């Protein structure tokens, strides 16, 4: 049995630092009511005022299919007024079942605001929400672990119980510990040195950093983030940076399986020259990666690099990018990370385990161990 009370404590105390007198709005899908109740109780222990609202999946889908399109893209007066009176907003990710996009007309799909964060969510609703939240300085946190449901596990071919345990345990990692690990890397990743990545599985890749901004997922919903409208998601624990998009050369062997909408991709081996994938092989169907590469001329360009920082995460599920000691290599559009590659919003990443990473003349990771 998962200890949802500990997860709630990690959210309210560890990530948000909710204190007496604050007004907290907890909103979530109907399948996550047990966790939401624990969040509300933890708010009460902190002396905060709390409002709990529930989103029924059936009603959400009905509204997306049937409500006037302009109403879906706007905050209602009720929502706007409530957000104006809110100090902290917590929401769970969902819905319980995979969204049936094939049933939703293309012109309505962009109105489906799930992530809410404007870095990933281009809906009009998210834009209006962000404007109010930034003006008010609302600290916001999304619990991504609630995407682990039996229905989604079946759709992805995952073991539900193991997946759920992995992502909920990942929510318990201490943010201060994540930050301490990030500090070991941040100075070097923010520079312009060459990076060499090798693995026992056959990866041998070189690329160059270019003094880009760092993208840190550290589990803290701070006031600075609130003023920028940035939402913290749990589980957290990664540091990523875009790279010089023309600089990568060598071989990438992704030893971790990659989940795609078109099926599981196993052991992708990609040859990269001047930043672009020039050839590849995969154990199993080639369709998922071929379909991705054909989506845009720049989809096959290497675009970002990252390291996992969460010791409680495990490989083999949906958040391999956060596993401590794992390395992530991303392709395609990197605009939302501050990069220069445009691929019509198409992006893709995979994870490597047991990597050795050298930045300049310093080995910052040896066979998956940071600082070794």
N, C-alpha and C positions, 0 to 999 in steps of 0.2 A: 504493500500500500504506500502511495506517495504521501508525504507529509505536506499537505497544502498549507497548513498553518506556517510552516517554515518558509515556504515560497512567498506567502503574503508578507511575512516579516522582512524578508529580503527586499521586497518591492517597497514597502512603506517606510521601513527604517533605513535599510542599506542604500537603496537607489534614490529614493525621493526625499528622505529626511523630513517627513511630514511632522509638523509640530502643532501644539495646542492652538486652537482658534482658527486654523486654516479650514477652508472649504474645499472638500474633495468630491469630485464627481467620478463614480465608478460605473462604466458602461461596458456591456459585453453581450456576447451571443448566448442564446438560451442553453447551449450545451456546457457553458462554463460557469453556471450559477454557483456551484460549490466553491470554486476558487473566488468568485466575486464576493460571496458571503464572508469568506475568511479575510479578504481585503478590507471589507467594510468593518469587520470586528477589530482588525488591527488599527484602522483609523480611529475607532472609538477609544482604543487603549492609548493612542497618542493624544487624545483630547481634541481631535478634529471633528468638524461637522461633516457628515457624509450623505450623499445622495446616490442611490443605486438604481440604474435603469437597464432594462433588458431588451435585446434585439431578437425577436423570433425569426428564425431563418425563413420560414414560409412567408411571413409578411414582407421581409426584405426583398425576396425574389419576386413576389407579386408586385411590389411597388416598382421594382426595376423594370418589369415587363409592361406595367399598365399605367403608372402615374405619368402626368404631363412631364415631358423631358426637361422643361425649364425649371420645374419644381425640384427635380432630382439634383440639379447643378447648383442649387442655392441653399444657404442656411435658412431655416425657418426663423421667424421672429422669436419663437420659444427657445430654439437652440442658441441663437445669438445672445438672447437675454441671459440665459443660464450660464453660458460661457463667460459672459462679462462679470458674473458673480463668482467665478471659480478660480481657485489658486492652483489646484492640482487636478489633472485629468488623467485617468487610467482607463485603458480599454483592452479587451481581449481580441485576439485575431481569430478569424473564422471566415465563413461559416463552417458548420460541422462537415458538410459534404462538399466535394469539389464543386466549384461554381460551374453550372452547365452553360458555358459560353456559347455553345452551338445553338441554344434556344434563344439567346439574346441578340436582337438585331444589332449589326455593327455600329449604328449611330447611337445606340444606347450603352454600349460597352464602356465607353469612356466616362460615363456618369457613375460607374460602379466604384465608389470610393471605399477601398478596403484598408490600405496602409495609412491613409490620412496625411502622411508626411509628404510634402511637396517635392522632396528629392526623388521619390519613386511614384508618386500619385499625381497625375496630370489633370485630375478632374476639377471642374469649377468649384465643387463643394469643398475640396481640400484647400484650394486657393483662398476662398472666403474664410474658411475656418482658421487658416494660418494667419490671415491678416488680423483677426480678432485676438487670437492667442498671443501673437507677438506684441500687440499693443498692450495687452493686459499682463504679459509676462507669465503666462500659465505654464507651469512645469508639466510635461506630458510624458507618459510611458505606455508603451504597447507590449502586452504579454504575448509574444510570438509562440510560446510553447503550446498554447491552446489550439494550434493548427494540427497537433498530433491527435487524430481521432481514428476510430476503427475504419470509417468510410474512406478517409484520405490514405490511410495505411494500405488498404486493399487496392486502391487506385494506383499507388506508387510501388506496390510490391514489397512493403516493409512489414516487419514484425511489430505490430501495434504496441504491445506492452514494453518492448525494449526501446522503441522510439520514444514513447511517452516518458519512460524513466530517464532516458538520456537528456531530453530537452528540459524537463522540469528540474532535474539535478543541476543542469547547466545554469539555471536561474539562481542557484545558491552560491556561485563563486563570488568571493569578496571583491568589490570594486577596487579597493585600495591595492589588493594584490595584483589585479589586472593592470592598474596604473603603474605599479612598480616594474612589472615586466615590460610594459610599453616604453618606459624611460630608458631601458637598456638598448632600445632600437631606434628611438625617435630621432636622436641627433644624427645618426648615420643615414637613415632613410630620407631625411630632409635635405641631404646634400646632392652632389652631382657626380658621385663616384660610380665606377663599374661594379656590377653585382654578378657573382658567379654562383650558380645553383647546381648541385650534383646530388644524385641519389643512388643507392645500391641497385635500384631497378633500371637504371640506364639514362636518367636525365643528366644532361650536360649543357647548360644554357648560360649565356652571358648577355647582359643588357645594361643600359646606363640610366641612372637616375638623373633628374633634371630640376632639382630644387622645387618640387611640387608640394602643395599642401598635403598634410597627413589626414587620413580618415580613420579616426579612432573610435572603436566601439568598446566603451569601458563601464557601462551599466550605471552611470551617474546622470540623473536628470537635473542638471544645474540651472541656475538662474541665467547664466550666459546663453545656454542652449535655448532656454525659454524666450529670451529676447530675440533670438534668431528664428524661432518657430521650429526648432529641431526636436524631433521626438526620439527618446531613448527606447530601444527594444531589448527585451530579455527573452532568451539568454543572450549575453553579450560576450565580448572578448576577442577582438581582432584589431590589428593595425595594418592599414593598407595605404598604398601610394601609387599614383599613376607614374608611368615611366616614359622616357623618350620613345615615342611610338615607332621610330624607324631603327632602333638600336639592337633589337633582340636577334641573336643568332644561336643556332644549336638544336638540340633534341630535347623534347619534353615527353616524359612517360608518366601518365597519370595512373598511379597504381590503385587509387581509390575509385570505386564505381561512381558514375555520374548519373543522377536522375534527370531525365528530360521528359517533356510532354509526349515524346514519341517512343519512349521506352528507356530501359536501362542501358547505359553505355559502359562497357568494361574494357579497361586497359587501352585507353586511347594513347597512341604514339604519334606525335606531331613533329615534323621537321620545320624549323623556322629560319627564314633568311630575310635580313633587313626589316625585321619586325613582322613579317607576314608568314602565315602557314603556307608552305609550298607543297607538302605532301603529308599524308597521314595514313595510319592503319588502326584498326580497332578489332578487338575480339568479339565478334558478333555483328549484328546489322550495322551497315555504314550509314543508313538513312538519317538518323538523328543529327550527326555532325555535318553530313553533306547538306541537309536541309538548312541548317544554321548558316553554313558558309555561303550558301546561295541567296540568303536573305538580303545581303547588302555587300557592296564591293569592299567595305572596310570592316566587315564582320570578322574576317580572319586575321586582323591586326592585333598583336599583343598589346594590351593597354594598361594593365595594372598588376601589382605584386603585393602579396600580403602574408602575414604570419599570424597563426592562432595563438591565443593567450589564456584560454579557459581550461583549467586542469580537470574540470568535472565533465567536459564534453567528450564524446566518443565518435570515432569515424564510422561511416556506414549509414548515416541518416541524412537529414536535410541541411545540416549546418556544419559541414566539414571545415568551413573556413574559420571556425572558432576553436577548433581542437588545439590544445597546447602543443607546440612543436610542429604543427602542420604548416605547409606552405601552400599558398593559393596563387595561381596564375590565371589572369582574366583576359578575355578577348573582347573586341568590339567597342561599342560606344562607352566612353568614360567621362562624358560631360558632367554627370552628377557627382563625380569625384574631382572635378576641376581639371580634367584632361582635355586634349585637343582632338581626339578621334571622334568622328561623327559617323554613326552607323545606323541612322534612323531608329535609334532607341534599342537596337539589338545588342545584347550582351550575353556573355557566357563565361563560366569559370569552372575550374576543376582543382582538386587538391592532391598534393604529394605528401607522402609520409617519409620519415627518416632522412630528411634533407640535410645537407651541409650547405651553409650559406656564408659566402665571403663578400664583404662590402669593402672595397678598396683593398687594404692590406690586413684587415681584421676579420677573423672568423667569428661571426656572431652566433652561429648555430652549428653544432656538429652532430650529425645523425639524429636530428630531431630534438636535441637538448640545447636550450637557450643558454648563452654565456659559457658554453663548454669549450 
